[in-house]
Amino acid sequence: MITIRRLIYREVIAAVAFVTLGFLALFFFFDFVDELPNVTRGDSAYRLTHAMVYVLLQVPNHLYELLPIAVLIGTIFVMARLARSSEYTILRTSGLGPGRALRSLLGLGVVFTLLTFAAGDYAAPLADRAAQVLKARMQGKLSIGQTGAWLKERQPAHSYTVNVTALTPEGQMQGVRIFESDPRGFMVSMVQARRAEFAPDAWILMDVERIQLGATASGTAMATGQRQDRMTWPTAISPEMVSVALLKPERMRTLDLFEYIRHLEANGQTSQRYEIEFWRKVFYPLSCLVMVVLALPFAYLHFRSGGITAFVFGGVLIGISFFLLNNVFGYIGNLGNWLPWLTAAAPGLIYTVLSLGAFGWLVLRR
């Protein structure tokens, strides 16, 4: 059995690596073409080499997204090829029953699962952060949308709504606005700072303008302004929380998302979108196990002539449908306020049922 297992593992790993490299090369080409309009001229410009490095740093994220699909296509190719050449029939007569074949592929699926998790939770966030820093150095800052990132924090006496327009490569915030509200929800002050830096349990605001809102003895609204060079604002909002708010949640580490979700819940903010993304990052690597189970029935197809192109094409369609269903469920779950863990697990559960059904019908019954 060890020899049989080595044969299957070697063939599957080689096929998956080949499919993965093909997909990554294709996405690299598309990303590079899409990045070319951003190339400029000048001494500190965003040059062609910068664009190429930026696109290369996107490869780990593409690897995380494409690995389950590549596992499915590569495993289907190997299983169908072994069936066409009658090699799998010989392996079956040598003692490779359906149960052993399933266990062998699941063992290989665990390896791909760990690789997907490492790519999505370690390599992709680090590479994406480096890519954003590279582009920020060339363009001056890192921002998202027109209004930047919005965060909220409750403190014992008041609550604060914070807006950060941009984040520099050095970790300095630009265009900071802090809106202070009393327990009744009325705004009592607004602080505007041209830039700010992170400090332990505080932010150091620089070039500050503070507007205090109140009322006179007669009940007339009153606003007083004050300018300061520096101001310390005590807060528990960390650099990671600002990064999560500025960057796409799917590009962040699982632990960072978990901490940000706790911060949102502690401050009475909706965290549905981030919870769905958190559970997607938990369940998505496990889809590699589903893919190898889904590919096993192709080894039990009986045909002696013709190519295996149709089966590989079917694997591509199945992989694309899984990817689309995974994204669609994320959007629908966010709009419908579904349970986050169920929204993230639903595509994998559906394809698990399909793969086990195909395995039971084609392998065990036939």
N, C-alpha and C positions, 0 to 999 in steps of 0.2 A: 504493500500500500504506500510505502514511503516513496518508492520509485514512481508510482502512478501520480501521487500528489505532486511530486517535483515536476513531472511532465506537464500537468495541467497548470500549475502555478507559473512555470516558465513561459508557457504559451500565452496565458492570460495577461501576465505582467508585460510581456513584450507587445502584445496587441493594444493594451490600454495605454502604454507609453507612446506608441505610434499615433494612436487616435488623439491623445492629449496634445502631443506636439503639433499635429496638424491643425487642431482647433486653436491653439495658442498662436500659431503663426498667422492664421487667418484673422484673429482678433487684433493681433499686433498691427497688421497691415491696415485694418479699418481704423483703429485708434490713431495710428500715425498720420493717415490721410486726414482724419478729423482734426488733428492738432496742428496741421500745417498752417491754417489761416492765422494762428496765434503767433507765428514766428515773425519777429521784427528785426530791425537793424539798429546798430549803435553800440557804444562801448559796454553798457550794462543791459543789453537787449536780451530778449528771449530768442535764442538762436536755435539752429537746426539740431545741434548736439543736445541742447537742453530738452527739446521736444522728444528726441529719441530716448533720453534717459527717463523722462517723465512717463513715456509710454511703456518702457521696460518695467518701471515700478508698478504699473497696473497689472502686470502679468500674474502675481500671486493672487489677486482678487479674481481674475478670470479662471485661474486654476481651481480656486475654491468653488466657483459657480459651475464649472464644466466637468469636474472630476466624476460626479455620479453618472452623468450622461456618457462620458468616455468609458467608465466601467461597464455600463450596459452594452454599448456598441462593441467594445473590445471582447467582452465575454461572449456575446452573441456570435461574433465572428469566429471565435475559437470553437465554440460548441457546434456551430453549424458545419465548420470545416471538418471537425473530427467525425461528425455524423456522415458527411458526404463521402469521406474516404474510408468509411467503415472502421476507423480506428477506435471510435467510441464503442462499437459493438465488440471489438476485441477486448477493450477494457472492461466491459460488462461481463464477458465470459471469464475474465481474470479475477472477478470478485468485486467489481465496483458497482454495488447496488445503488438504488436511488437515495437511500438514507446516507450512505457513505459519501456519495457525490455531493449531496446537499451540505453535509457537514464540512467537506473539504472546501467548497466554495464559500461557505459562511466564514470559515477561518481566514480565507483570503479577503473576504469582505470586511472583516474586522481591521485588517491592515489598511485597506483603503479608507475605512471610516476614520481611523486615527490620523491618516495623512490629510484627509479633508478637514478634520478638526484643527490640526496644526496649521494648515494653510489659512483657514478662516479666522482663527483666534490669535495667531501670532504673526505669521508672515505677512498676511494681507494688511492688518492694521499698521504694522511698522512700515511697510512699503508705501502704503497710502499716505501716512503722515509725512514720510520723507518726500513723496511726490508733491504734496501740498506745500511743504516748506520750500522746495525747489522753485515751484511756480510763484510762491509768495515773494521770494527773494528777487525774482525777476520783475514782478508786477507791483511789489511794495507791500501787499497785505493779503490776508486770507479772509474772505467774507462770503456770505451766502444770501442770495436774494437782495432786496432793496432795503430791508430794515434790520438785517443782522439777526443775532440770536436773542431770544427772550427767555428770561428765567424768573423764578419767583421764590421768595424765602420768607418764612414766618419767624419772627423773633418775639420774645416775651411781651413786649409792649406794642409793637407795630409790625406790619407786614410790608415787604418791599417787592416791587416789580423792577427788574433790571433788564436793560437793553445794551448789548455790546455790538457795535457796528462791524468791527473787524478785529482780527488777531494777527499780530506781526510774527515773522519767523522766530524772533527772539522771545516770544511768549508775552509780549506787551499788548494790552488791549487798547483799542482806539475807539473814540466816539462812545463813551460810556454815559448812560443816563440811568438814574436811580429814582424811582417814584415811591415815596413813603406814604402809607395809608394808616389811619387809626383803626381801632377795633370795629368801628361802625362802617368802615369802608370808604371814608372820606379822605381825599388826598390832603396831606398836611405840609409836604415839602417835595421839592424836586432838585436833584443834584445833577449837574452836567459837568463832565470832565473830558478834556481833550484826549487824555490817555491815562492808563492805570497799569499798575504792576501787582502781581500776586505776592502776598506775604503770608506767613503762618497765621491762619484764622482771621485774615483781614485782607483788604485791598488798599493799596496806596494810590490815591487819586491825585492827579497833577493837573494844574491849570483849571481850577474848580470854580464853578459858579453855583451857589446855593440859593434857591428861592424858597422862602418860608411863607406859607399860606396861613391866614388867620382871620380874625374879625375884631373890629373895634368894640368899644363899650356900647355903642349904639347899634351894633349888629351889622355894620357895613363890612364887606369883604376887604381884606387888606393883604398885600403881598410885599415882602421886603426881600431885597437881593443882597448878596454878600459874595465877594470874590476872595479866594484863597489860592496860594501857590501849591500847597499840599494839604491833603486831608486823609485820615485813616478811617476806613469804614469796616467795622467788624462784620465778618460774614463767614459762613461755612461752605460757600460756593467755591469749589476747587477748580484748578485749571482743566482737569479731565471733564468736569461737567460743562464748562464752556466749550471745550473741544467737541463734545458730543452734540451740543446744541448747534454748533457751526458746521459740523461734518455730517455726512449721511450716517444714520444709525447702523446700517448693515455693514459699514466699514469699521465699526468699533469692536473692541474685545467684549466677550460675554460678561466679564466681571465689571467693566466700565458701564455697560448697559444696565446691569443689575443695580449698581450704586446710584446711577442716574434715576432709575425707576423709583428707588427708595426715597430719593430727594423729592421727586415730583409728588409722590403719595404723601410725604410728610408735610408738603406745602399746599395740599388740596388741589393739585393740578391733574389733569387727565394724562394717563400714561398708557392708554390703549395701544397706540402705535408702537411704542417702544417695548411694551410687553410682548406683542406679537413678534417683533423682530428678535427679542431675546429668546423666545421659545423656538423660533425658526432656526436660530443659530444652534440651539440644543438638538433639534430633531433632524436638521438637514444632513449632517454627516452620516446619520443612521440610514439614509436613503441608499447608501452604497450596498448595505445588506439586502435591501429590497431589490436592487438592480441585479445582483448576482443570482438571486432566487428566480427573478423574472427571466433571466437568460438561460437557466438550466433546461427548461423544456425543449429548447431548440436542439439539444443534443439527442433527443429521442424522435426527431422527425426522420422519416424514412424516405430518402431519395438518393438516386445513384447518378443522375445526369443533371446537367445545368449548373449554373453558378449559384453563389450564395449572395448575390447582390441584393436580391429582393428582401432577404432576411436582415441584412445589414441596414437597408433602407427602412425596413419596419422598425428596427432598433432605434434609428435616428428619429423616426416619428414618435415612438413611445417616449424617448428622452425629451424631445421638445414639448410633448404634451404634458409631461411631468413638470417641466420647468415653468410652462405657462400656467398650469393649474396651481402650482405653488405660489406664483405671483398673484393670480386672480383671487385665491382664497385669502391672501393677505389684505388686499384692498376691500374685498367684500366683508371680511371679518372686522376690519376697522370701521367701515360704514355701518354695519349692522350691530356693532358692539357685541360680537360673539366672545365666548371664552377664549382668551389668548392662546392657551396651550392647545385647545381643541382646533382652533384655526390653523395653528402651525403644524399640528400632527395629522390633520385630515388628509392632505395629499399622500403622505406616506402610508397611512392606514388604508386608503383606497387602493393604492398600488400593491400593498402587501396582500390584501384580499385577492386582487386579480392574479398576482404571481402565485400564491398558494393554490388558487382555483385552477390555474393553468397547469401547475405542477401535479395536482391531484388527478385532473382529468386526463392529461396527456401522458404522464409518467406512470402513475399508480394504476389507473383503470385500463389504459391501453398497453 
